[in-house]
Amino acid sequence: MHSVILTELSTKSDLKAIIGAMSNVLKIDKREAIEKAKKLPVTLAANLPEKEAQLMADMFSGMGAGIRVNPPLGKAPATAATAAAPATAATPAAAVPQREPRAWKTEVPKRGIPLGCLFFIMLSLIGFATYASLNYEWIMEQVELQLKPSPEKSEKLLKKGEMKQAKKSIQKQLREKPNDTDLLILQGRYYISAARKRMDDMHWKTYDKANALPEIDTAVAIFRKAESLNPRDANIPRWISIAEQLRRALPEAETAARRAITLNPEDADNWNQLGSVFIDGEQISQAEQVFYRALKINQANASTLKNLTILNLYYTQDAQKAASFLFNYLNQKEAAMDMDSYNLRVDLTTEMIGDFNPPLERLSPPSLSFEEYERRRKQIADDPRLKTDPLLQEQLGLLYMSKGERIAAEDCFIKSIHLNASMESSRKMLAVMYLKDKNYEKALQIMQSAVDNGGKDLFFWKNIGFLQKYFKANPEEANKAFNRYLAYGGDSYVDRVRKEFR
């Protein structure tokens, strides 16, 4: 059995990896591992079989650590089971082969290392050893610094949604600095995030003082403590306003937002928060004025652009104006991680679809009486050509579609296309179904496959352009599709399509 011993660390060692490995091997935390690494040698493991000792030695050596294995690998001491035993009648001594003693040569080699080279190597080793000893403490300090929590790291954990780690990191820092207002703000933000998570889990949209979550009460108390420590920091009343707004205490939220503006009127986020409170209070005109004031300060403020999209899409119902704000919002980096951006695109597309199409019900097959539906369905189902005839499959799909049997209709249209890839009308009916279901991704895919297979119906090019513009927010691809639509002469919506180029 073998022991693996850590004997040396240097500037070339991967100290962070070594500390982590020591923590895992010795089952201690990283701070204890750092302390042990300062007092070499350290026994990493004892009584290991040769194979496991070899693996551990290779792992730490690969990180640049000095490792000693005792006894050396390949030279494990004999155990009682393998020790030499006296010869018996079954194993006579004469039957045991004997190795002749090895003759050791003691001749001085005829060639050696030149004295100058040897002196240079010795000086290099001494210099490296001196450098390593002088920088060892600094190296260990850098490792400790990387492992030490900080407000920046805590904020990143909050943004990633790693709530437990964020809470632990913030609490650890607050034990050292209990009156640090930046840390208190982070702690309040943690409780707001925790409350929002619970709301999402319980499918709550809003709640008021009567049904407030304790996390929000805690957040408000923490923010007010921070404000008492630093009453000139405008960020604190803004966060108070956010927390009060979440528990529907709108007068308190408005007061706090105005206090933030008084402290820092040039911060667009303060104006944006006041506008958000106005929206919740359905003071739409005041909200719009405040949001425009925020845009004057910062035209690229993502929160303001998003709020103006919401205001115009859902309150003033000006979809065209909402689209301009949404496209600007989507260009901001914050939109990439915001799930709301997808929902806003879907809702905007739903509002705009009537600009480019008649009511989708008019594009669907007419409804039939139950008797007529059953008569036609039975006639088609009994036809022996049904499995091989794309037209019969399409007719059956139209019957199912007229009765609202969406899954059966979709299955028939897809079979029709498989039997004949140029079935343009089946693809059109699928697109109409997907548009009605607000499944715009599938609608775009089926219409693109229609034109790729020679489809000439202007419905496809027009709606490919429309979806690329308002659902995918890709004006370049939208213009390509609209140009093809116009090149084929357009339909009754040609004037509306031309407006897209103005």
C-alpha positions in Angstrom: 0.0 0.0 0.0 1.2 3.5 -0.8 0.9 7.1 0.6 0.7 10.1 -1.7 2.4 13.2 -0.4 2.3 16.8 -1.7 5.8 18.2 -1.4 6.2 21.3 -3.5 4.3 24.1 -5.2 5.7 26.7 -7.6 4.8 29.6 -9.7 4.1 27.2 -12.5 1.6 25.2 -10.5 -2.1 25.6 -11.3 -2.8 26.6 -7.7 -6.6 27.1 -8.1 -7.0 23.6 -9.5 -4.7 22.1 -6.8 -6.6 23.8 -4.0 -9.9 22.5 -5.5 -8.4 19.0 -5.8 -7.1 19.0 -2.2 -10.5 20.1 -1.0 -12.1 17.2 -2.7 -9.5 14.6 -1.8 -9.2 15.6 1.9 -12.9 16.5 2.2 -12.3 20.0 3.6 -13.3 23.4 2.4 -11.0 25.5 0.1 -9.9 27.8 2.9 -8.6 24.9 5.0 -7.0 23.5 1.8 -5.1 26.9 1.4 -3.9 26.7 5.0 -2.6 23.2 4.5 -0.9 24.1 1.2 1.1 26.8 3.2 2.6 24.0 5.4 4.1 21.4 3.0 4.5 18.5 2.9 0.9 17.3 3.1 -0.2 13.7 3.0 -3.0 13.6 0.5 -3.9 9.9 1.0 -2.6 6.8 2.7 -3.0 3.1 2.3 -3.8 3.3 -1.4 -3.4 0.4 -3.8 -0.7 1.0 -6.4 -3.1 1.8 -9.3 -5.0 4.4 -7.3 -1.8 5.9 -6.0 -0.5 6.2 -9.5 -3.7 7.9 -10.7 -3.6 10.5 -7.8 0.1 11.2 -8.3 -0.5 11.7 -12.1 -3.4 14.1 -11.4 -1.5 16.4 -9.0 1.7 16.2 -11.1 -0.3 17.3 -14.1 -1.3 20.4 -12.2 2.4 21.3 -11.6 2.7 20.0 -8.1 5.6 18.2 -6.6 4.5 14.7 -5.5 6.2 11.9 -3.6 4.8 8.4 -3.3 6.0 6.3 -0.3 7.0 3.6 -0.9 7.9 4.3 -4.5 5.5 2.9 -7.1 6.5 -0.6 -8.1 8.4 -1.2 -4.8 5.6 -2.0 -2.4 6.9 -3.8 0.7 6.2 -7.5 1.0 3.3 -8.5 3.3 3.0 -11.4 5.6 1.3 -13.3 2.9 4.1 -12.9 0.5 7.1 -13.0 2.9 9.6 -15.8 2.4 8.7 -19.0 4.2 10.9 -22.0 5.1 11.1 -24.7 2.6 8.8 -27.6 3.2 8.5 -31.1 1.8 6.1 -29.8 -0.9 8.4 -26.9 -1.8 12.0 -28.0 -1.3 14.6 -25.3 -1.0 16.5 -26.7 -3.9 13.4 -26.0 -6.1 13.6 -22.2 -5.5 15.8 -20.5 -8.2 18.5 -18.2 -6.8 19.7 -15.0 -8.5 23.3 -14.4 -8.5 24.6 -11.2 -6.8 24.8 -8.2 -9.1 28.2 -6.8 -9.8 28.2 -3.0 -9.2 30.5 -1.0 -11.4 32.3 1.9 -9.6 34.3 3.2 -12.5 34.3 7.0 -13.0 32.6 8.0 -16.3 35.0 9.1 -18.9 32.7 12.0 -19.9 30.7 14.4 -17.7 28.9 17.7 -17.6 31.3 20.6 -18.2 32.0 22.6 -15.0 30.6 25.9 -16.5 27.3 24.2 -17.5 27.0 22.7 -14.1 27.6 26.1 -12.4 25.0 27.7 -14.6 22.4 25.1 -13.8 23.0 25.5 -10.1 22.7 29.3 -10.3 19.4 28.9 -12.3 18.0 26.5 -9.7 19.0 28.8 -6.8 17.4 31.8 -8.6 14.2 29.9 -9.3 14.0 28.7 -5.7 14.5 32.2 -4.4 11.8 33.6 -6.7 9.3 30.9 -5.7 9.9 31.4 -2.0 9.5 35.2 -2.3 6.3 34.9 -4.4 4.7 31.9 -2.7 2.7 34.0 -0.2 1.6 36.4 -3.0 0.4 33.4 -5.1 -1.6 32.1 -2.2 -3.1 35.6 -1.6 -4.2 35.6 -5.3 -5.9 32.3 -4.9 -7.7 33.5 -1.7 -8.7 36.7 -3.5 -10.3 34.7 -6.4 -12.3 32.6 -3.9 -13.4 35.5 -1.7 -17.0 36.8 -2.3 -17.6 40.3 -3.7 -20.6 42.5 -4.5 -19.9 42.0 -8.2 -19.9 38.2 -7.9 -23.1 38.3 -5.8 -24.8 40.4 -8.4 -23.8 38.0 -11.2 -25.2 35.1 -9.1 -28.5 37.0 -8.7 -28.8 37.7 -12.4 -28.1 34.0 -13.2 -30.9 33.0 -10.7 -28.5 31.1 -8.5 -30.4 32.3 -5.4 -28.9 30.1 -2.6 -25.3 30.9 -3.6 -26.2 34.6 -3.9 -27.8 34.7 -0.5 -24.8 33.0 1.1 -22.3 35.3 -0.6 -24.2 38.5 0.5 -24.7 37.3 4.1 -21.0 36.5 4.4 -20.0 40.0 3.2 -22.6 41.7 5.5 -21.1 39.9 8.5 -17.9 41.8 7.8 -19.6 45.1 6.7 -23.1 45.3 8.2 -23.6 48.9 7.2 -22.4 48.7 3.6 -25.4 50.2 1.7 -24.4 48.6 -1.6 -24.5 45.2 0.1 -27.8 46.0 1.7 -29.3 47.0 -1.7 -28.1 43.6 -3.0 -29.7 41.8 -0.1 -33.0 43.7 -0.7 -32.8 42.7 -4.4 -32.3 39.1 -3.4 -35.6 39.2 -1.4 -37.4 40.8 -4.4 -36.1 38.0 -6.7 -37.2 35.4 -4.2 -40.7 36.9 -4.0 -41.0 37.0 -7.8 -39.8 33.4 -8.0 -42.5 32.3 -5.5 -45.1 34.3 -7.5 -44.1 32.6 -10.7 -44.3 29.2 -9.0 -47.7 29.9 -7.6 -48.9 31.6 -10.9 -49.6 34.9 -9.2 -49.7 38.0 -11.4 -49.8 40.6 -8.6 -50.6 40.9 -4.9 -51.5 43.7 -2.6 -50.8 44.5 1.1 -53.4 42.1 2.3 -51.7 39.2 0.4 -48.1 40.5 0.5 -45.3 37.9 0.6 -42.9 38.2 3.6 -39.9 38.5 1.3 -41.2 41.9 0.0 -41.7 43.2 3.5 -38.2 42.1 4.3 -36.9 43.9 1.2 -38.6 47.1 2.1 -37.2 47.0 5.6 -33.7 46.4 4.3 -33.9 49.2 1.7 -35.2 51.7 4.4 -32.3 50.7 6.6 -29.9 51.5 3.7 -31.7 54.8 3.1 -31.2 55.8 6.7 -27.5 55.1 6.3 -27.1 57.0 3.1 -30.1 59.3 2.4 -28.3 60.8 -0.7 -28.2 57.6 -2.8 -30.9 57.8 -5.4 -30.7 54.1 -6.1 -32.2 53.2 -2.7 -35.5 55.0 -3.0 -35.9 53.7 -6.6 -35.6 50.1 -5.2 -38.0 51.0 -2.4 -40.5 52.1 -5.1 -40.0 48.8 -7.0 -40.7 46.8 -3.8 -43.8 48.9 -2.9 -45.1 48.6 -6.4 -44.8 44.8 -6.2 -47.1 44.8 -3.2 -49.4 47.2 -4.9 -48.7 50.1 -2.5 -48.8 52.5 -5.4 -48.9 55.8 -3.4 -45.8 54.8 -1.5 -44.2 53.6 -4.7 -44.9 56.9 -6.4 -43.5 58.9 -3.4 -40.3 56.8 -3.4 -39.8 57.2 -7.2 -40.2 60.9 -7.0 -37.7 61.0 -4.2 -35.2 59.2 -6.4 -35.8 61.7 -9.2 -35.2 64.6 -6.8 -31.9 63.1 -5.8 -30.8 62.3 -9.3 -33.0 63.8 -12.1 -30.5 62.8 -14.8 -30.9 59.0 -14.2 -33.3 57.6 -16.8 -34.0 54.6 -14.6 -35.6 56.8 -11.9 -38.0 58.3 -14.5 -38.7 54.9 -15.9 -39.7 53.6 -12.5 -42.1 56.5 -12.0 -43.7 55.7 -15.4 -44.0 52.0 -14.4 -45.9 53.0 -11.3 -48.2 55.2 -13.4 -49.0 52.3 -15.7 -50.0 50.1 -12.8 -52.2 52.9 -11.6 -53.6 53.2 -15.2 -52.4 56.8 -15.5 -51.4 56.2 -19.1 -50.9 59.7 -20.3 -48.7 60.6 -17.3 -46.8 57.4 -17.8 -46.1 58.2 -21.5 -44.8 61.7 -20.7 -42.5 60.3 -18.0 -41.2 57.6 -20.3 -40.4 60.2 -23.0 -38.5 62.2 -20.4 -36.4 59.1 -19.7 -35.7 58.6 -23.4 -34.5 62.2 -23.6 -31.8 61.3 -21.1 -30.9 57.9 -22.6 -32.4 56.9 -25.9 -31.1 53.3 -25.5 -32.6 52.7 -22.0 -33.8 49.1 -22.4 -36.4 49.3 -19.6 -38.0 52.5 -21.0 -38.1 51.1 -24.6 -39.8 47.9 -23.2 -42.3 49.9 -21.2 -43.2 52.1 -24.2 -43.8 49.0 -26.2 -46.1 47.7 -23.5 -47.9 51.0 -23.2 -48.6 51.3 -26.9 -49.4 47.6 -27.5 -51.8 47.0 -24.6 -53.0 50.4 -23.5 -53.2 52.9 -26.4 -53.4 49.9 -28.8 -51.1 51.6 -31.4 -49.4 48.5 -32.8 -47.3 50.4 -35.3 -45.8 52.7 -32.7 -45.3 49.7 -30.4 -43.4 48.0 -33.2 -40.9 50.8 -33.5 -40.2 50.8 -29.7 -40.0 47.0 -29.7 -37.5 46.8 -32.5 -35.3 49.3 -30.7 -35.6 47.3 -27.5 -34.6 44.1 -29.3 -31.4 45.8 -30.3 -30.4 46.1 -26.6 -28.3 43.4 -24.9 -30.9 43.1 -22.1 -33.5 41.8 -24.5 -31.5 38.7 -25.3 -32.1 37.2 -21.8 -35.6 38.6 -21.4 -38.4 36.0 -22.0 -40.9 38.9 -22.3 -39.3 39.9 -25.6 -40.7 36.7 -27.2 -44.2 37.3 -25.7 -44.1 40.9 -27.0 -43.2 39.7 -30.5 -46.0 37.2 -30.5 -48.6 39.7 -29.3 -47.4 42.4 -31.7 -47.7 39.9 -34.6 -51.2 39.0 -33.5 -52.2 42.7 -33.5 -50.6 43.3 -36.9 -51.8 40.2 -38.8 -55.0 41.9 -39.8 -53.1 44.6 -41.7 -51.9 42.0 -44.2 -54.7 39.4 -44.3 -58.5 39.1 -44.2 -60.0 37.5 -41.1 -58.4 34.0 -40.9 -61.9 32.4 -40.6 -62.5 33.5 -44.2 -59.5 31.6 -45.3 -60.7 28.4 -43.5 -63.3 25.9 -44.9 -66.9 26.7 -44.1 -68.6 24.8 -41.3 -71.0 22.0 -42.1 -74.0 20.5 -40.4 -73.2 17.3 -38.5 -75.1 15.1 -41.0 -73.3 16.6 -44.0 -69.9 16.4 -42.3 -70.5 12.7 -41.5 -71.8 11.9 -45.0 -68.7 13.4 -46.6 -66.3 11.9 -44.1 -67.6 8.4 -44.5 -67.5 8.7 -48.3 -63.8 9.7 -48.2 -62.9 7.2 -45.5 -64.4 4.3 -47.5 -62.5 5.2 -50.7 -59.8 2.6 -51.2 -57.5 5.2 -52.8 -57.4 7.3 -49.6 -53.9 6.1 -48.5 -52.3 6.9 -51.8 -54.3 9.9 -53.1 -53.1 13.3 -51.9 -56.3 15.1 -52.9 -58.4 12.7 -50.9 -56.2 13.3 -47.9 -56.5 17.0 -48.4 -60.3 16.8 -48.6 -60.5 14.8 -45.4 -58.2 17.4 -43.7 -60.6 20.2 -44.8 -63.5 18.3 -43.3 -61.7 17.9 -40.0 -60.6 21.6 -40.1 -64.3 22.7 -40.6 -65.2 20.9 -37.4 -62.3 22.3 -35.4 -60.5 18.9 -35.2 -57.1 20.5 -35.5 -54.8 17.5 -34.8 -56.7 15.2 -37.3 -56.7 17.9 -39.9 -53.0 18.6 -39.5 -52.2 14.9 -39.9 -54.2 14.7 -43.1 -52.6 17.8 -44.7 -49.1 16.4 -43.8 -49.9 13.1 -45.4 -51.1 14.9 -48.5 -47.8 16.8 -48.7 -45.8 13.5 -48.2 -47.7 12.0 -51.1 -47.2 15.0 -53.3 -44.6 17.6 -52.3 -46.2 20.3 -54.6 -49.6 20.3 -52.7 -49.7 24.0 -52.3 -53.2 24.2 -50.9 -52.4 21.7 -48.1 -49.5 23.9 -47.1 -51.7 27.0 -47.2 -54.3 25.3 -44.9 -51.5 24.3 -42.5 -50.2 27.9 -42.5 -53.7 29.2 -41.7 -54.1 26.8 -38.9 -50.8 27.7 -37.4 -51.5 31.5 -37.7 -54.8 31.0 -35.9 -53.0 29.1 -33.1 -50.4 31.9 -32.9 -47.8 29.3 -33.7 -45.9 31.7 -35.9 -42.6 29.7 -36.0 -44.4 26.7 -37.7 -46.4 29.0 -39.9 -43.2 30.6 -41.2 -41.6 27.2 -41.8 -44.5 25.7 -43.7 -44.8 28.8 -45.9 -41.1 28.8 -46.7 -41.3 25.1 -47.6 -44.2 26.0 -49.9 -42.2 28.6 -51.9 -39.2 26.3 -51.9 -41.4 23.7 -53.6 -42.6 26.1 -56.3 -45.6 27.6 -54.5 -46.9 30.7 -56.3 -49.7 31.8 -54.1 -49.0 35.4 -53.0 -50.3 34.5 -49.6 -47.0 32.8 -48.9 -44.6 35.6 -49.9 -46.7 38.3 -48.2 -46.9 36.5 -44.9 -43.3 35.4 -45.0 -42.4 39.0 -45.2 -44.9 40.0 -42.5 -43.6 37.3 -40.0 -40.0 38.0 -40.7 -40.6 41.7 -40.0 -42.9 41.6 -36.9 -42.3 38.1 -35.4 -38.6 37.5 -36.2 -37.7 41.2 -36.2 -35.6 40.6 -39.3 -36.2 43.5 -41.7 -33.6 42.3 -44.2 -35.4 39.0 -44.8 -38.8 40.7 -44.7 -37.8 43.0 -47.5 -36.6 40.1 -49.7 -40.0 38.4 -49.3 -42.0 41.6 -49.8 -40.0 42.3 -53.0 -40.9 38.9 -54.4 -44.5 39.6 -53.5 -44.5 42.9 -55.4 -42.6 41.3 -58.3 -45.5 38.9 -58.8 -48.0 41.8 -58.9 -49.3 41.7 -55.3 -52.9 41.3 -54.2 -55.5 43.5 -52.5 -52.9 44.3 -49.7 -50.3 45.7 -52.0 -50.6 49.3 -50.7 -50.1 48.1 -47.2 -47.0 46.1 -48.1 -45.5 49.2 -50.0 -45.7 51.2 -46.7 -43.1 48.8 -45.3 -40.5 50.4 -47.6 -41.2 54.0 -46.5 
